[in-house]
């Protein structure tokens, strides 16, 4: 067994243990079910924003065709990236719990947006009017029940897919300061 294979097996084992422990913790401590995620963002220059989250920083910008400097993905591209990576994480987490060995997971996602809605030129919504994704899982697993369960988890338990598929109550405010 190569060093890389041993390292991957060790990482997968740690992931499975972490997920199992977290599932048991939430099951045995119902008050641990609620978690809050938060970010803060500041417009830097042009359409470039700096976002801070858990000690990490990333930037958002628009492509030049939409007035930006094309220094980073734009907000809707991050949404698609969030969907793709969330699919991969959910599948990896549940595959480990189901005893399914994965060779790879790849997700392609796209969304269509009508700029007339964004630019207030029509009553069209300003966000995506549809999102499409395709998740490709490579595995030697042949048990149809396990594979169906993994597929169901990927569509029913992906937080980002849920967020963009179902209405979520949003509260906010705009405040002016001098």
LINHUFEN-V455157 format. One line per field, one symbol per residue. ss: DSSP state (H for helix, E for strand, C for the rest). phi: phi as a letter, one per 30 degrees, with the letter a starting at -180 (. if undefined). psi: psi as a letter, one per 40 degrees, with the letter a starting at -180 (. if undefined). A space follows every 10 residues. Layout:
ss = ???
phi = ???
psi = ???
//
This chain:
ss = CCHHHHHHHH HHHHHHHHHH HHHHHHHHCH HHHCCCCCCE EEEEECCEEE EEECCEEEEE CCCHHHCCCC CCCCHHHHHH HHHHHHHHHH HHHHHHHHCC CEEEEEEEEE EEECHHHHCC CCCCCCCEEE EEEEEEEEEC CCCHHHHHHH HHHHHHCCHH HHHHHCCCCC CCCCCCCC
phi = .ddddddddd ddddedddde ddedddddbe dddcbccbbb bbddahcdcc ccahicbbcb acdedcjcch cadceddddd ddddddeddd ddddeddcic dcdabbbcbb bcbcdddddh caddddceca bbbbccccac dcdddddddd ddddccbded edddcbdbdb caacbcbc
psi = hidddddddd dddddddddd dddddddegd eedhihiiii ihhdibehih hhhfeihiih iiideeeaef eiiidddddd dddddddddd dddddddefh hhdihhhhii ihhhddddef eieiieahei hiihhhhhie hehddddddd dddddeehdd dddedihhhh iiihhhi.
//
